[in-house]
Amino acid sequence: MEAILPDLKGKKLIVWLRRDLRLRDNAAIAAAVETGAEIICLYVLEEHAKLRGLGGASLWWLDKSLKSLRSDVSSRGGKLICRKGDPGAVVMDLVKEIDAAGVYWGRRYGRAERDIDGHLKETLANDGLCAESFTTALLTEPWTIKTSSGGYYKVFTPYWRAVKTCYEAPAPFPAPEKLGGQGIDGDRIEDWGLHPTDPDWSSGFDDKWTPGEDGAVARLQRFLDNGLREYKSARNRPDLEDGTSGLSPHLAFGEISPAQIWRSVTSKINHGFKQDDSAWTFLSEVVWREFSYVLLYHNPEMTRKNYNDRFDSMPWRPNASRLERWQKGQTGYPIVDAGMRQLWTTGWMHNRVRMIVASLLTKHLLTPWQDGEAWFWDTLVDADPASNACGWQWTAGSGADASPYFRVFNPITQGQKFDETGEYVRKWCPELAGLPDKHLHAPWEADQETLEKAGVTLGETYPKPIIDHSEGRQRALEAWDTLKKQEPA
């Protein structure tokens, strides 16, 4: 535990929850309990000019997650206090209203968030109150694991080796037995309008997701029982229900801690789990998220700006019409369109397909990666400031340890390789379901008789390719060449 206050029995202590919406294994809550104070759980729907608002899919998730948390807090005799407004002002107003002894919270890592939290900590200290922050969202803080020269890691593989070698999960923090807050006024979550209406585009979300801490724990257990054993071989198969863990939105909202996941998986390894290579492969993906936060902490502008500033001179060719076709899953490349439709329907997309759709947008279509990142931010239930930006910059070629810009995914062969049976494309692009496997990922190569038999009319029932793959690849390479020519001699 990082810090424990003196005895505060008889006083009130606020725990401000943000991206750590859980009671179990929450260092901030556990430390607050140790003080003996009455614990008041607060959530603020933040309104601040420097903060990026949540996207629509994230707001859908937040609505359900907060309601689940409210129920969990209530079951322990407490009340989740929900308020809206400027975060610093809202917190200080509550501190004064209930005469709180101070505030605890879990750390966050964006520049604006750090500035807000730092100012609040200073304000509380000036008033003689306590303010303590804790690690609740990551395995380790972004500044703790350093290279031999004392800097931060900019390449993932050695960072992963360092974490694997040195990290030991602390003992789990217990959930509180009793919480306070009854009699304190707060907003009704239902009045915040987080759930979409007019239209309600989220009808496909309920079948896939159960937001909240209990849903996160159940999702982890399901993966441990059904998915972990084959993860290494199955994780690139978008057609497999349990090929990935599905934990990313639960992690994004902090309904489960990465330490809980680490403990559960390493426990299986330590007890003779035969597919330990599959288990370590999965944990490396958890650590990729950590690596993203290392990069964000040390490069706070990377959510909107190129990590590699050479890409500031990239000759992008933004085109609103082509961007819209990509967003709607109408590019004419089945694996891409399947992914974009899965995203719209469920708020999530398989990671392999994320790379394929991002490559098509940034390389074939030469659309700035920021446009794709913004769409993902609005439509993903697991939208995460670090992982989202790092993933897009990795594919675009502008990020740390990025995929080389000249690596252009072929959406045809990617589909044939990772959706070999065509089950994924047939599910999300049902207008192509009648095509034989041979032509499913490149329907324009089918003869007219085959198309007619499958009920496919290119340009009508399904679009022709938005750009020829060879042409798109060549455009990308030519754009890359312009950057190379600008390098200093």
C-alpha positions, -999 to +999 in steps of 0.1 A: +000+000+000+014+034-010+002+056+018-018+053+050-033+082+069-033+085+107-063+074+126-094+093+113-121+075+132-152+097+134-143+116+103-153+114+067-129+106+038-139+109+002-127+083-024-130+099-058-135+071-083-126+077-120-113+049-142-113+025-113-150+017-109-147-013-085-146-020-048-124-051-049-086-048-053-088-010-052-058+005-034-074+039-028-104+023-011-084-001+009-061+026+022-091+048+031-106+019+051-073+016+071-078+051+084-110+042+102-129+070+086-164+069+071-157+063+034-177+084+009-175+071-027-178+099-053-180+099-091-178+131-111-191+134-146-163+158-155-170+190-175-137+207-182-124+225-213-091+206-212-106+172-209-117+151-238-153+140-235-162+103-236-175+089-269-210+076-273-202+040-268-181+048-236-210+067-222-233+037-228-208+016-208-204+042-181-242+043-175-243+006-168-210+005-149-221+033-125-254+017-119-237-016-110-213+003-087-242+021-071-257-012-063-224-026-049-219+005-027-255+003-015-251-034-005-224-022+019-247+004+035-234+033+015-244+056-013-225+064-045-225+102-047-227+112-084-223+148-094-215+167-126-193+197-133-158+210-131-140+182-112-119+203-089-148+225-079-172+195-074-147+177-052-140+208-031-177+216-027-183+181-013-153+183+010-167+215+025-203+203+025-195+172+046-164+185+064-143+158+049-108+151+062-095+147+027-097+129-006-081+097-020-080+087-056-064+065-082-038+081-105-044+090-141-018+098-167-030+123-193-015+158-190-049+175-184-059+149-158-026+152-140-028+190-140-064+188-125-053+163-099-021+182-090-040+214-085-066+197-063-039+181-042-023+215-037-056+231-028-064+204-002-029+206+013-032+244+016-064+238+036-047+214+059-065+184+044-051+152+032-049+141-005-033+108-014-031+091-048-027+054-056-019+029-083-053+016-093-053+014-131-019-001-140+005-028-128+033-003-124+036+034-126+049+047-160+081+061-144+091+030-124+106+006-149+136+022-166+162+013-192+198+007-182+205+043-191+177+056-168+152+065-195+118+051-203+113+022-227+104+031-263+104-004-277+079-029-264+098-062-264+125-052-239+099-035-218+078-067-217+109-087-207+116-062-179+081-064-166+080-102-168+112-104-149+106-079-121+069-075-115+052-092-086+016-085-080+009-073-045-016-092-023-051-084-033-068-055-015-100-065+002-133-049-006-147-027+021-172-042+045-190-009+051-193+024+033-210+057+041-227+085+022-263+081+032-280+114+034-257+132+010-273+147-021-262+136-055-275+133-091-295+104-104-274+085-130-306+081-150-309+119-153-275+122-171-288+108-203-258+085-209-278+058-227-285+068-263-320+077-274-336+089-306-322+066-320-310+040-296-281+025-316-270+003-288-294-027-292-265-050-301-244-041-271-266-059-245-261-093-260-223-090-257-215-070-226-223-070-189-207-038-175-197-036-139-173-053-115-193-086-113-194-087-151-156-082-153-149-110-128-172-133-146-156-124-180-122-132-166-133-166-152-149-175-185-117-167-204-096-187-179-119-217-183-125-215-220-101-192-239-067-190-222-056-225-232-058-217-270-051-180-268-018-180-286-032-197-317-067-184-315-062-147-307-059-138-344-091-155-353-120-130-354-146-157-359-138-174-325-161-163-296-134-170-270-103-163-290-097-131-270-106-123-234-131-095-240-117-078-209-106-045-225-136-024-217-136-037-181-100-027-179-107+007-195-132+015-168-113-001-140-139-027-132-111-051-128-075-044-120-046-056-142-031-071-110-062-093-106-057-106-141-019-111-136-025-130-103-052-152-119-031-161-150+002-166-132-015-187-106-025-211-134+011-211-147+025-218-112+001-247-108+013-265-139-008-249-167+005-268-197-001-240-222+021-215-203+033-200-235-003-191-244-007-176-209+024-155-212+013-144-246-019-132-231-001-113-203+021-097-229-010-081-243-019-068-209+016-053-207+012-037-241-015-016-225+010-007-198+035+002-224+010+025-241+006+044-208+044+047-205+044+064-238+015+086-230+029+097-197+062+107-213+046+120-245+013+136-235+006+151-269+006+117-286-032+113-285-034+139-313+002+145-325+027+122-342+051+106-318+076+106-347+074+142-359+087+133-393+051+123-401+041+160-396+052+163-433+032+132-444+013+140-477-021+128-464-050+129-488-081+132-465-114+126-483-147+129-464-166+106-487-140+078-484-138+083-447-176+078-444-175+047-465-148+033-442-169+042-411-200+025-425-183-007-436-188+000-473-152-002-485-157-032-507-131-052-488-151-078-468-128-082-438-126-045-434-164-040-437-171-069-414-149-052-387-165-018-391-200-033-389-190-054-358-177-021-342-209-003-349-232-031-337-213-043-306-190-014-297-160-036-301-138-050-329-113-079-328-077-067-324-064-083-356-092-066-376-084-033-359-050-034-375-064-043-409-090-015-410-065+010-396-039+000-423-065+005-451-075+039-438-040+053-432-021+036-460-044+027-489-065+058-484-038+081-469-062+094-443-046+109-412-046+084-384-063+110-361-095+106-381-096+069-375-087+074-338-115+098-334-140+073-348-127+046-326-129+069-296-166+075-303-176+039-311-155+016-289-167+006-255-130+001-246-118+034-259-087+042-239-066+073-244-033+055-243-041+022-261-062+039-288-036+064-298-007+039-296-026+014-317-033+039-344+002+054-345+017+019-345-003+010-376+002+043-393+040+041-388+043+073-368+044+057-333+071+043-310+082+008-320+058+012-349+050-011-377+072+001-406+052+025-429+061+003-459+043-026-442+009-023-459-016-050-449-033-067-478-069-069-468-076-098-492-048-121-479-054-110-443-090-121-446-081-154-463-055-161-436-074-151-404-110-158-415-102-189-434-137-204-431-154-170-439-176-173-408-167-138-396-174-121-429-206-140-435-218-129-400-212-092-405-216-090-443-246-113-448-251-100-484-219-120-493-229-152-474-237-171-506-202-167-521-179-197-520-148-194-498-126-189-528-142-156-537-155-144-503-126-121-495-123-107-531-158-109-546-148-088-576-127-117-588-157-140-590-172-146-625-207-133-632-223-167-628-209-171-594-220-136-583-255-141-597-258-175-579-248-159-546-272-129-552-244-104-553-244-074-576-212-054-572-219-017-569-255-024-558-258-051-531-222-048-522-197-021-531-168-024-554-134-019-538-129+017-526-094+015-541-074-012-558-050-028-534-020-025-556-028+011-563-033+019-526-001+002-516+019+021-543+004+054-531+014+046-496+050+037-506+053+069-527+041+089-497+067+072-475+094+080-500+086+118-497+094+115-460+126+097-466+137+124-491+132+150-464+157+133-440+188+153-433+219+141-451 
